[in-house]
Amino acid sequence: MAHPLRENSIIVLGDWLQTPAGAYVKAWEQARLDALTADIFGFNAVQIGLPEINALQANRMPRKWQTDRHVPANLPNGASASVVVAHDFTELPFASQSLDLVVLPHVLEFAAEPHQVLREVERVLIAEGQVIVCGFNPASLWGARQMVGRLSGAHFLPQHGEFISLPRLKDWLKLLNMEIDRGHFGCYAPPCRTSQWLDRFGFMEKAGERWWPYLGAVYMVQAIKRVKGMRLIGPAWNKNTALIPNGVPATNKSHRNKHGQD
């Protein structure tokens, strides 16, 4: 069962994206996600959590879903994905090996069992399917600011999130046979609360990319699911994936029974 405080933190992060610092992060991530997902092809794509960011708007797959713990009141402009409610991200309502792309925008750092969420993503991805993970970088000025905030009580980000370092995330992905394809860092300005100060530090974007590329406030990692002993010849997508009436791939019953569910 997910920890209630951490569940609420995901919702709070959506509110935080409305602040100047949040808008700064959201703009960078939206632009990067558009660039990464535009050329990922297949039939089924899913964004898990944080509907305030439209991670799949540039992707051209015919079936796209937004999975969240509640029905979002306000979806981003241009949102075209169907909404699927999943109360637990460690039990996704999709069949095994049915998805070509899964995007996790800041889900792992606010999940009670982040490694189990990744295991579930590995289950639903087809061979050579891709996952994109967005996260806050603890090895950054923002990470240091968050650590100080925990001591002083003046939090810059939702306090119950646990930043996951990139080496740690890479280890988790490697254990699940996920091969890192590419990674990006961004948002090099200091953790300022006003647009005025964030704009003043705008010069740090290009400087950071050149001189201290691993110290960006946020990172984005793209990985590919590899299956040992399998060699793909031509397109491996399956147009006839079993679907339930509303168009969502049916849940794998054996996976649920393993966890003691009907």
C-alpha atoms as an extended CHARMM CRD file, in Angstrom:
* protein
*
       262  EXT
         1         1  MET       CA              0.0000000000        0.0000000000        0.0000000000  PROA      1               0.0000000000
         2         2  ALA       CA              1.3760000000        3.4270000000       -0.9270000000  PROA      2               0.0000000000
         3         3  HSD       CA              2.2640000000        5.7750000000        1.8950000000  PROA      3               0.0000000000
         4         4  PRO       CA             -0.5020000000        8.4630000000        2.0360000000  PROA      4               0.0000000000
         5         5  LEU       CA              1.9610000000       11.3280000000        2.5690000000  PROA      5               0.0000000000
         6         6  ARG       CA              3.9200000000       10.4020000000       -0.5300000000  PROA      6               0.0000000000
         7         7  GLU       CA              0.7430000000        9.9490000000       -2.5780000000  PROA      7               0.0000000000
         8         8  ASN       CA             -0.3260000000       13.4570000000       -1.5980000000  PROA      8               0.0000000000
         9         9  SER       CA              3.1260000000       14.7820000000       -2.4940000000  PROA      9               0.0000000000
        10        10  ILE       CA              2.5690000000       13.8370000000       -6.1310000000  PROA      10              0.0000000000
        11        11  ILE       CA             -0.5780000000       15.9630000000       -6.1170000000  PROA      11              0.0000000000
        12        12  VAL       CA              1.2850000000       18.7740000000       -4.3440000000  PROA      12              0.0000000000
        13        13  LEU       CA              3.9890000000       18.6520000000       -7.0130000000  PROA      13              0.0000000000
        14        14  GLY       CA              1.2940000000       19.3980000000       -9.5860000000  PROA      14              0.0000000000
        15        15  ASP       CA              0.4210000000       22.5240000000       -7.6150000000  PROA      15              0.0000000000
        16        16  TRP       CA              4.1170000000       23.3960000000       -7.3190000000  PROA      16              0.0000000000
        17        17  LEU       CA              4.3970000000       23.3950000000      -11.1300000000  PROA      17              0.0000000000
        18        18  GLN       CA              2.1800000000       26.4970000000      -11.0890000000  PROA      18              0.0000000000
        19        19  THR       CA              4.8650000000       28.4620000000       -9.2040000000  PROA      19              0.0000000000
        20        20  PRO       CA              7.6040000000       30.3720000000      -11.0990000000  PROA      20              0.0000000000
        21        21  ALA       CA             10.1940000000       27.6860000000      -10.3130000000  PROA      21              0.0000000000
        22        22  GLY       CA              7.7150000000       24.9660000000      -11.2670000000  PROA      22              0.0000000000
        23        23  ALA       CA              6.8610000000       26.6810000000      -14.5460000000  PROA      23              0.0000000000
        24        24  TYR       CA             10.5960000000       26.9010000000      -15.3020000000  PROA      24              0.0000000000
        25        25  VAL       CA             10.9960000000       23.1460000000      -14.7920000000  PROA      25              0.0000000000
        26        26  LYS       CA              7.7900000000       22.3290000000      -16.6360000000  PROA      26              0.0000000000
        27        27  ALA       CA              8.8160000000       24.3330000000      -19.7160000000  PROA      27              0.0000000000
        28        28  TRP       CA             12.1860000000       22.5880000000      -19.9430000000  PROA      28              0.0000000000
        29        29  GLU       CA             10.7100000000       19.1330000000      -19.4450000000  PROA      29              0.0000000000
        30        30  GLN       CA              7.8820000000       19.7000000000      -21.9190000000  PROA      30              0.0000000000
        31        31  ALA       CA             10.3140000000       20.7930000000      -24.6380000000  PROA      31              0.0000000000
        32        32  ARG       CA             12.6430000000       17.8570000000      -23.9620000000  PROA      32              0.0000000000
        33        33  LEU       CA              9.7990000000       15.3150000000      -23.8410000000  PROA      33              0.0000000000
        34        34  ASP       CA              8.4220000000       16.6240000000      -27.1280000000  PROA      34              0.0000000000
        35        35  ALA       CA             11.8330000000       16.1370000000      -28.7400000000  PROA      35              0.0000000000
        36        36  LEU       CA             12.3480000000       12.6460000000      -27.3050000000  PROA      36              0.0000000000
        37        37  THR       CA              8.8960000000       11.1720000000      -27.9230000000  PROA      37              0.0000000000
        38        38  ALA       CA              8.3110000000       12.5480000000      -31.4130000000  PROA      38              0.0000000000
        39        39  ASP       CA             10.4010000000        9.8120000000      -33.0360000000  PROA      39              0.0000000000
        40        40  ILE       CA              9.3840000000        6.8560000000      -30.8500000000  PROA      40              0.0000000000
        41        41  PHE       CA              7.0370000000        4.6780000000      -32.8860000000  PROA      41              0.0000000000
        42        42  GLY       CA              4.6030000000        1.9030000000      -32.0130000000  PROA      42              0.0000000000
        43        43  PHE       CA              0.9340000000        1.5350000000      -31.1440000000  PROA      43              0.0000000000
        44        44  ASN       CA              0.4870000000        1.9890000000      -27.3750000000  PROA      44              0.0000000000
        45        45  ALA       CA              1.9720000000        4.6880000000      -25.1340000000  PROA      45              0.0000000000
        46        46  VAL       CA              1.2390000000        5.5510000000      -21.4980000000  PROA      46              0.0000000000
        47        47  GLN       CA              2.1190000000        8.4570000000      -19.2260000000  PROA      47              0.0000000000
        48        48  ILE       CA              2.0130000000        7.5430000000      -15.5310000000  PROA      48              0.0000000000
        49        49  GLY       CA              1.0700000000       10.3470000000      -13.1380000000  PROA      49              0.0000000000
        50        50  LEU       CA              1.5230000000       14.1340000000      -13.1730000000  PROA      50              0.0000000000
        51        51  PRO       CA             -1.0670000000       15.0620000000      -15.8380000000  PROA      51              0.0000000000
        52        52  GLU       CA              0.0090000000       18.7200000000      -15.5560000000  PROA      52              0.0000000000
        53        53  ILE       CA              2.7770000000       17.7680000000      -18.0000000000  PROA      53              0.0000000000
        54        54  ASN       CA              1.5490000000       16.4890000000      -21.3630000000  PROA      54              0.0000000000
        55        55  ALA       CA              4.3860000000       14.0480000000      -21.9490000000  PROA      55              0.0000000000
        56        56  LEU       CA              2.8420000000       12.4090000000      -25.0350000000  PROA      56              0.0000000000
        57        57  GLN       CA              1.5940000000       15.4340000000      -26.9660000000  PROA      57              0.0000000000
        58        58  ALA       CA              4.2930000000       15.1420000000      -29.6550000000  PROA      58              0.0000000000
        59        59  ASN       CA              4.1090000000       11.3570000000      -29.9330000000  PROA      59              0.0000000000
        60        60  ARG       CA              2.2420000000        9.9190000000      -32.9180000000  PROA      60              0.0000000000
        61        61  MET       CA              1.1440000000        6.5210000000      -31.6230000000  PROA      61              0.0000000000
        62        62  PRO       CA             -2.5480000000        5.7870000000      -32.3100000000  PROA      62              0.0000000000
        63        63  ARG       CA             -3.3680000000        4.7440000000      -28.7160000000  PROA      63              0.0000000000
        64        64  LYS       CA             -2.2020000000        6.9090000000      -25.8210000000  PROA      64              0.0000000000
        65        65  TRP       CA             -3.2490000000        6.8650000000      -22.1710000000  PROA      65              0.0000000000
        66        66  GLN       CA             -2.7330000000        9.0510000000      -19.1040000000  PROA      66              0.0000000000
        67        67  THR       CA             -2.6940000000        6.9620000000      -15.9180000000  PROA      67              0.0000000000
        68        68  ASP       CA             -3.2700000000        8.7060000000      -12.6010000000  PROA      68              0.0000000000
        69        69  ARG       CA             -4.6390000000        8.0400000000       -9.1140000000  PROA      69              0.0000000000
        70        70  HSD       CA             -7.6160000000       10.2970000000       -9.7780000000  PROA      70              0.0000000000
        71        71  VAL       CA             -9.3860000000       11.8350000000      -12.7520000000  PROA      71              0.0000000000
        72        72  PRO       CA             -7.5720000000       15.1580000000      -13.3960000000  PROA      72              0.0000000000
        73        73  ALA       CA             -9.7570000000       18.2480000000      -13.1320000000  PROA      73              0.0000000000
        74        74  ASN       CA             -7.7230000000       20.1780000000      -15.6860000000  PROA      74              0.0000000000
        75        75  LEU       CA             -5.6700000000       18.4620000000      -18.3580000000  PROA      75              0.0000000000
        76        76  PRO       CA             -2.9290000000       20.3990000000      -20.1940000000  PROA      76              0.0000000000
        77        77  ASN       CA             -3.8090000000       22.1660000000      -23.4110000000  PROA      77              0.0000000000
        78        78  GLY       CA             -3.6920000000       19.7810000000      -26.3450000000  PROA      78              0.0000000000
        79        79  ALA       CA             -4.1130000000       16.6700000000      -24.1890000000  PROA      79              0.0000000000
        80        80  SER       CA             -5.4680000000       13.8640000000      -26.3580000000  PROA      80              0.0000000000
        81        81  ALA       CA             -4.7540000000       10.7940000000      -24.2200000000  PROA      81              0.0000000000
        82        82  SER       CA             -7.5150000000        8.7790000000      -22.5470000000  PROA      82              0.0000000000
        83        83  VAL       CA             -7.4520000000        8.8740000000      -18.7410000000  PROA      83              0.0000000000
        84        84  VAL       CA             -7.1020000000        5.5740000000      -16.8760000000  PROA      84              0.0000000000
        85        85  VAL       CA             -7.4050000000        5.5960000000      -13.0830000000  PROA      85              0.0000000000
        86        86  ALA       CA             -4.9090000000        3.3620000000      -11.2560000000  PROA      86              0.0000000000
        87        87  HSD       CA             -4.9060000000        3.6010000000       -7.4670000000  PROA      87              0.0000000000
        88        88  ASP       CA             -1.5560000000        1.8360000000       -7.2100000000  PROA      88              0.0000000000
        89        89  PHE       CA              1.2140000000        2.3760000000       -9.7520000000  PROA      89              0.0000000000
        90        90  THR       CA              2.7140000000       -0.9790000000       -8.7390000000  PROA      90              0.0000000000
        91        91  GLU       CA             -0.3830000000       -2.6490000000      -10.2700000000  PROA      91              0.0000000000
        92        92  LEU       CA             -0.9300000000       -1.0890000000      -13.6880000000  PROA      92              0.0000000000
        93        93  PRO       CA             -4.1490000000       -2.0020000000      -15.5610000000  PROA      93              0.0000000000
        94        94  PHE       CA             -2.3230000000       -3.1340000000      -18.7030000000  PROA      94              0.0000000000
        95        95  ALA       CA             -1.4560000000       -6.5770000000      -20.0570000000  PROA      95              0.0000000000
        96        96  SER       CA              2.1060000000       -7.8450000000      -19.9430000000  PROA      96              0.0000000000
        97        97  GLN       CA              4.2000000000       -6.8490000000      -22.9580000000  PROA      97              0.0000000000
        98        98  SER       CA              1.4830000000       -4.5910000000      -24.3830000000  PROA      98              0.0000000000
        99        99  LEU       CA              3.0460000000       -1.0940000000      -24.3710000000  PROA      99              0.0000000000
       100       100  ASP       CA              5.6620000000        0.4740000000      -26.6310000000  PROA      100             0.0000000000
       101       101  LEU       CA              6.3940000000        3.5280000000      -24.4820000000  PROA      101             0.0000000000
       102       102  VAL       CA              5.9660000000        4.4640000000      -20.8130000000  PROA      102             0.0000000000
       103       103  VAL       CA              6.7800000000        7.9320000000      -19.4400000000  PROA      103             0.0000000000
       104       104  LEU       CA              7.3350000000        8.4830000000      -15.6950000000  PROA      104             0.0000000000
       105       105  PRO       CA              7.4320000000       12.2330000000      -14.9120000000  PROA      105             0.0000000000
       106       106  HSD       CA              8.5990000000       12.5540000000      -11.2680000000  PROA      106             0.0000000000
       107       107  VAL       CA              6.7190000000        9.4250000000      -10.2090000000  PROA      107             0.0000000000
       108       108  LEU       CA              9.5490000000        7.3680000000       -8.7240000000  PROA      108             0.0000000000
       109       109  GLU       CA             10.7210000000        9.9860000000       -6.2100000000  PROA      109             0.0000000000
       110       110  PHE       CA              7.2160000000       10.2960000000       -4.7550000000  PROA      110             0.0000000000
       111       111  ALA       CA              6.3650000000        6.5730000000       -4.8340000000  PROA      111             0.0000000000
       112       112  ALA       CA              6.5190000000        4.4520000000       -1.6850000000  PROA      112             0.0000000000
       113       113  GLU       CA              8.0050000000        1.5750000000       -3.7130000000  PROA      113             0.0000000000
       114       114  PRO       CA              9.8410000000        3.1410000000       -6.6630000000  PROA      114             0.0000000000
       115       115  HSD       CA             11.7090000000       -0.0210000000       -7.6220000000  PROA      115             0.0000000000
       116       116  GLN       CA              8.4470000000       -1.9760000000       -7.7460000000  PROA      116             0.0000000000
       117       117  VAL       CA              6.9530000000        0.7060000000      -10.0040000000  PROA      117             0.0000000000
       118       118  LEU       CA              9.8750000000        0.1510000000      -12.3860000000  PROA      118             0.0000000000
       119       119  ARG       CA              9.3250000000       -3.6150000000      -12.2240000000  PROA      119             0.0000000000
       120       120  GLU       CA              5.7150000000       -3.0810000000      -13.2340000000  PROA      120             0.0000000000
       121       121  VAL       CA              6.8120000000       -0.8450000000      -16.1150000000  PROA      121             0.0000000000
       122       122  GLU       CA              9.1920000000       -3.5920000000      -17.2680000000  PROA      122             0.0000000000
       123       123  ARG       CA              6.2970000000       -6.0670000000      -17.1780000000  PROA      123             0.0000000000
       124       124  VAL       CA              3.9940000000       -4.0460000000      -19.4160000000  PROA      124             0.0000000000
       125       125  LEU       CA              6.6620000000       -3.0250000000      -21.9640000000  PROA      125             0.0000000000
       126       126  ILE       CA              7.1950000000       -5.0710000000      -25.1100000000  PROA      126             0.0000000000
       127       127  ALA       CA             10.6930000000       -6.2210000000      -26.0080000000  PROA      127             0.0000000000
       128       128  GLU       CA             12.5950000000       -3.1440000000      -27.2200000000  PROA      128             0.0000000000
       129       129  GLY       CA              9.9190000000       -0.9470000000      -25.6420000000  PROA      129             0.0000000000
       130       130  GLN       CA             11.0990000000        2.3270000000      -24.1170000000  PROA      130             0.0000000000
       131       131  VAL       CA             10.7230000000        4.1220000000      -20.8040000000  PROA      131             0.0000000000
       132       132  ILE       CA             11.4720000000        7.7840000000      -20.0670000000  PROA      132             0.0000000000
       133       133  VAL       CA             12.0650000000        8.8480000000      -16.4520000000  PROA      133             0.0000000000
       134       134  CYS       CA             12.0720000000       12.4660000000      -15.2250000000  PROA      134             0.0000000000
       135       135  GLY       CA             13.5010000000       13.2840000000      -11.8190000000  PROA      135             0.0000000000
       136       136  PHE       CA             15.0700000000       15.9440000000       -9.6150000000  PROA      136             0.0000000000
       137       137  ASN       CA             18.8360000000       15.6950000000       -9.3800000000  PROA      137             0.0000000000
       138       138  PRO       CA             20.1150000000       15.4710000000       -5.7640000000  PROA      138             0.0000000000
       139       139  ALA       CA             23.6100000000       16.4320000000       -6.9880000000  PROA      139             0.0000000000
       140       140  SER       CA             22.5450000000       19.9840000000       -7.8030000000  PROA      140             0.0000000000
       141       141  LEU       CA             21.9180000000       23.3440000000       -6.1530000000  PROA      141             0.0000000000
       142       142  TRP       CA             18.2470000000       22.3920000000       -5.9490000000  PROA      142             0.0000000000
       143       143  GLY       CA             19.1140000000       19.1220000000       -4.2470000000  PROA      143             0.0000000000
       144       144  ALA       CA             21.2480000000       20.9870000000       -1.7010000000  PROA      144             0.0000000000
       145       145  ARG       CA             18.4250000000       23.5110000000       -1.1580000000  PROA      145             0.0000000000
       146       146  GLN       CA             15.9790000000       20.6960000000       -0.5070000000  PROA      146             0.0000000000
       147       147  MET       CA             18.3310000000       19.1050000000        2.0250000000  PROA      147             0.0000000000
       148       148  VAL       CA             18.6980000000       22.4070000000        3.8800000000  PROA      148             0.0000000000
       149       149  GLY       CA             14.9330000000       22.8290000000        3.7810000000  PROA      149             0.0000000000
       150       150  ARG       CA             14.4440000000       19.5240000000        5.5590000000  PROA      150             0.0000000000
       151       151  LEU       CA             16.5880000000       20.7970000000        8.4230000000  PROA      151             0.0000000000
       152       152  SER       CA             15.0670000000       24.2660000000        8.5960000000  PROA      152             0.0000000000
       153       153  GLY       CA             11.4770000000       23.4050000000        7.6770000000  PROA      153             0.0000000000
       154       154  ALA       CA             11.4880000000       25.8740000000        4.7440000000  PROA      154             0.0000000000
       155       155  HSD       CA             10.9810000000       23.4120000000        1.8960000000  PROA      155             0.0000000000
       156       156  PHE       CA             11.5620000000       24.4300000000       -1.6940000000  PROA      156             0.0000000000
       157       157  LEU       CA              9.9410000000       21.2880000000       -3.1290000000  PROA      157             0.0000000000
       158       158  PRO       CA              7.2860000000       18.9480000000       -1.6400000000  PROA      158             0.0000000000
       159       159  GLN       CA              8.9600000000       17.6450000000        1.5050000000  PROA      159             0.0000000000
       160       160  HSD       CA              8.0750000000       13.9480000000        1.2220000000  PROA      160             0.0000000000
       161       161  GLY       CA              9.8030000000       13.3510000000       -2.0940000000  PROA      161             0.0000000000
       162       162  GLU       CA             13.0310000000       11.3480000000       -2.1070000000  PROA      162             0.0000000000
       163       163  PHE       CA             15.4150000000       12.4360000000       -4.8460000000  PROA      163             0.0000000000
       164       164  ILE       CA             16.9520000000        9.4670000000       -6.6670000000  PROA      164             0.0000000000
       165       165  SER       CA             20.4990000000        9.9140000000       -7.9010000000  PROA      165             0.0000000000
       166       166  LEU       CA             21.2350000000        9.0760000000      -11.5110000000  PROA      166             0.0000000000
       167       167  PRO       CA             23.7500000000        6.2880000000      -10.6470000000  PROA      167             0.0000000000
       168       168  ARG       CA             21.1320000000        4.6750000000       -8.3970000000  PROA      168             0.0000000000
       169       169  LEU       CA             18.4870000000        4.8830000000      -11.1160000000  PROA      169             0.0000000000
       170       170  LYS       CA             20.9120000000        3.3760000000      -13.6380000000  PROA      170             0.0000000000
       171       171  ASP       CA             21.5260000000        0.4400000000      -11.2830000000  PROA      171             0.0000000000
       172       172  TRP       CA             17.7850000000       -0.1840000000      -10.9660000000  PROA      172             0.0000000000
       173       173  LEU       CA             17.3130000000       -0.0720000000      -14.7290000000  PROA      173             0.0000000000
       174       174  LYS       CA             20.2740000000       -2.3830000000      -15.3010000000  PROA      174             0.0000000000
       175       175  LEU       CA             18.8210000000       -4.9880000000      -12.9110000000  PROA      175             0.0000000000
       176       176  LEU       CA             15.6520000000       -4.9710000000      -15.0280000000  PROA      176             0.0000000000
       177       177  ASN       CA             17.5740000000       -5.3550000000      -18.3120000000  PROA      177             0.0000000000
       178       178  MET       CA             16.8180000000       -1.7530000000      -19.2530000000  PROA      178             0.0000000000
       179       179  GLU       CA             19.6240000000       -0.2880000000      -21.3370000000  PROA      179             0.0000000000
       180       180  ILE       CA             20.2080000000        3.4610000000      -21.0750000000  PROA      180             0.0000000000
       181       181  ASP       CA             19.8470000000        4.9920000000      -24.5270000000  PROA      181             0.0000000000
       182       182  ARG       CA             20.3470000000        8.6470000000      -23.6650000000  PROA      182             0.0000000000
       183       183  GLY       CA             20.1340000000       11.1060000000      -20.7910000000  PROA      183             0.0000000000
       184       184  HSD       CA             19.7410000000       14.8500000000      -20.3860000000  PROA      184             0.0000000000
       185       185  PHE       CA             20.2120000000       17.3860000000      -17.5960000000  PROA      185             0.0000000000
       186       186  GLY       CA             18.5490000000       20.8030000000      -17.4650000000  PROA      186             0.0000000000
       187       187  CYS       CA             17.4700000000       23.7890000000      -15.3460000000  PROA      187             0.0000000000
       188       188  TYR       CA             20.8210000000       25.1360000000      -14.1410000000  PROA      188             0.0000000000
       189       189  ALA       CA             19.5220000000       28.3140000000      -12.4870000000  PROA      189             0.0000000000
       190       190  PRO       CA             19.7180000000       28.4590000000       -8.6620000000  PROA      190             0.0000000000
       191       191  PRO       CA             16.5560000000       27.5600000000       -6.7010000000  PROA      191             0.0000000000
       192       192  CYS       CA             14.8870000000       30.9810000000       -6.8630000000  PROA      192             0.0000000000
       193       193  ARG       CA             11.2180000000       31.5260000000       -6.0590000000  PROA      193             0.0000000000
       194       194  THR       CA             10.5270000000       34.4610000000       -8.4010000000  PROA      194             0.0000000000
       195       195  SER       CA             10.4630000000       34.7300000000      -12.1810000000  PROA      195             0.0000000000
       196       196  GLN       CA             12.5930000000       37.8680000000      -11.9810000000  PROA      196             0.0000000000
       197       197  TRP       CA             15.5210000000       36.0560000000      -10.3810000000  PROA      197             0.0000000000
       198       198  LEU       CA             15.1280000000       32.9620000000      -12.5560000000  PROA      198             0.0000000000
       199       199  ASP       CA             15.2870000000       35.2000000000      -15.6280000000  PROA      199             0.0000000000
       200       200  ARG       CA             18.4280000000       36.9020000000      -14.3030000000  PROA      200             0.0000000000
       201       201  PHE       CA             20.1420000000       33.5260000000      -14.1400000000  PROA      201             0.0000000000
       202       202  GLY       CA             19.0030000000       32.5260000000      -17.6240000000  PROA      202             0.0000000000
       203       203  PHE       CA             22.6040000000       32.7380000000      -18.8590000000  PROA      203             0.0000000000
       204       204  MET       CA             23.4010000000       29.6890000000      -16.7140000000  PROA      204             0.0000000000
       205       205  GLU       CA             21.5080000000       27.3440000000      -19.0490000000  PROA      205             0.0000000000
       206       206  LYS       CA             24.1100000000       27.3730000000      -21.8090000000  PROA      206             0.0000000000
       207       207  ALA       CA             26.9700000000       27.7450000000      -19.3460000000  PROA      207             0.0000000000
       208       208  GLY       CA             25.7350000000       24.7590000000      -17.3290000000  PROA      208             0.0000000000
       209       209  GLU       CA             25.3550000000       22.5360000000      -20.3740000000  PROA      209             0.0000000000
       210       210  ARG       CA             28.9540000000       23.2970000000      -21.3010000000  PROA      210             0.0000000000
       211       211  TRP       CA             30.8400000000       23.5420000000      -18.0030000000  PROA      211             0.0000000000
       212       212  TRP       CA             28.9040000000       21.5630000000      -15.3690000000  PROA      212             0.0000000000
       213       213  PRO       CA             26.4720000000       19.3570000000      -17.3600000000  PROA      213             0.0000000000
       214       214  TYR       CA             25.7430000000       16.9010000000      -14.5340000000  PROA      214             0.0000000000
       215       215  LEU       CA             24.5910000000       19.5390000000      -12.0530000000  PROA      215             0.0000000000
       216       216  GLY       CA             21.2510000000       20.4450000000      -13.6200000000  PROA      216             0.0000000000
       217       217  ALA       CA             18.2750000000       20.5620000000      -11.2460000000  PROA      217             0.0000000000
       218       218  VAL       CA             16.4080000000       17.9000000000      -13.2290000000  PROA      218             0.0000000000
       219       219  TYR       CA             17.3550000000       14.9520000000      -15.3970000000  PROA      219             0.0000000000
       220       220  MET       CA             15.6190000000       12.8790000000      -18.0310000000  PROA      220             0.0000000000
       221       221  VAL       CA             16.6520000000        9.3070000000      -18.8320000000  PROA      221             0.0000000000
       222       222  GLN       CA             15.5330000000        7.2180000000      -21.8010000000  PROA      222             0.0000000000
       223       223  ALA       CA             16.0140000000        3.4370000000      -21.5930000000  PROA      223             0.0000000000
       224       224  ILE       CA             15.1600000000        0.4370000000      -23.7860000000  PROA      224             0.0000000000
       225       225  LYS       CA             13.9330000000       -2.9390000000      -22.5480000000  PROA      225             0.0000000000
       226       226  ARG       CA             16.3070000000       -5.6330000000      -23.7460000000  PROA      226             0.0000000000
       227       227  VAL       CA             15.3640000000       -9.3290000000      -23.8220000000  PROA      227             0.0000000000
       228       228  LYS       CA             18.3240000000      -11.6840000000      -23.7260000000  PROA      228             0.0000000000
       229       229  GLY       CA             18.4800000000      -14.1730000000      -26.5600000000  PROA      229             0.0000000000
       230       230  MET       CA             15.8930000000      -12.3160000000      -28.6400000000  PROA      230             0.0000000000
       231       231  ARG       CA             16.6730000000      -10.8440000000      -32.0280000000  PROA      231             0.0000000000
       232       232  LEU       CA             14.0130000000       -8.6870000000      -33.6540000000  PROA      232             0.0000000000
       233       233  ILE       CA             13.6080000000       -8.8280000000      -37.4110000000  PROA      233             0.0000000000
       234       234  GLY       CA             11.3310000000       -6.1010000000      -38.7440000000  PROA      234             0.0000000000
       235       235  PRO       CA              8.4860000000       -4.4670000000      -36.7800000000  PROA      235             0.0000000000
       236       236  ALA       CA              7.5910000000       -6.3510000000      -33.6160000000  PROA      236             0.0000000000
       237       237  TRP       CA              4.4670000000       -4.3870000000      -32.7120000000  PROA      237             0.0000000000
       238       238  ASN       CA              1.2520000000       -6.3060000000      -32.2940000000  PROA      238             0.0000000000
       239       239  LYS       CA             -1.8760000000       -4.5550000000      -33.5180000000  PROA      239             0.0000000000
       240       240  ASN       CA             -4.0970000000       -7.2600000000      -32.0040000000  PROA      240             0.0000000000
       241       241  THR       CA             -3.2230000000       -6.7370000000      -28.3340000000  PROA      241             0.0000000000
       242       242  ALA       CA             -6.1520000000       -7.9010000000      -26.2120000000  PROA      242             0.0000000000
       243       243  LEU       CA             -8.2030000000       -4.8650000000      -25.2590000000  PROA      243             0.0000000000
       244       244  ILE       CA            -11.0960000000       -4.4320000000      -22.8840000000  PROA      244             0.0000000000
       245       245  PRO       CA            -14.1560000000       -2.5320000000      -24.2690000000  PROA      245             0.0000000000
       246       246  ASN       CA            -12.9210000000        0.9430000000      -23.3740000000  PROA      246             0.0000000000
       247       247  GLY       CA             -9.7100000000        0.4220000000      -25.3350000000  PROA      247             0.0000000000
       248       248  VAL       CA             -7.3010000000       -0.2150000000      -22.4360000000  PROA      248             0.0000000000
       249       249  PRO       CA             -5.1900000000       -3.4210000000      -22.5650000000  PROA      249             0.0000000000
       250       250  ALA       CA             -6.6350000000       -5.9730000000      -20.1360000000  PROA      250             0.0000000000
       251       251  THR       CA             -4.8720000000       -6.5060000000      -16.8120000000  PROA      251             0.0000000000
       252       252  ASN       CA             -2.7130000000       -9.6090000000      -16.5880000000  PROA      252             0.0000000000
       253       253  LYS       CA             -4.6870000000      -11.8330000000      -14.1930000000  PROA      253             0.0000000000
       254       254  SER       CA             -1.7860000000      -14.0860000000      -13.3380000000  PROA      254             0.0000000000
       255       255  HSD       CA              0.1940000000      -11.0230000000      -12.2220000000  PROA      255             0.0000000000
       256       256  ARG       CA             -2.6070000000       -9.9480000000       -9.9440000000  PROA      256             0.0000000000
       257       257  ASN       CA             -3.1260000000      -13.4600000000       -8.5350000000  PROA      257             0.0000000000
       258       258  LYS       CA              0.5430000000      -13.5380000000       -7.6320000000  PROA      258             0.0000000000
       259       259  HSD       CA             -0.1450000000      -10.6040000000       -5.3090000000  PROA      259             0.0000000000
       260       260  GLY       CA             -3.1820000000      -12.2770000000       -3.8110000000  PROA      260             0.0000000000
       261       261  GLN       CA             -5.8030000000      -10.3000000000       -5.7180000000  PROA      261             0.0000000000
       262       262  ASP       CA             -8.8800000000      -11.5850000000       -7.6160000000  PROA      262             0.0000000000
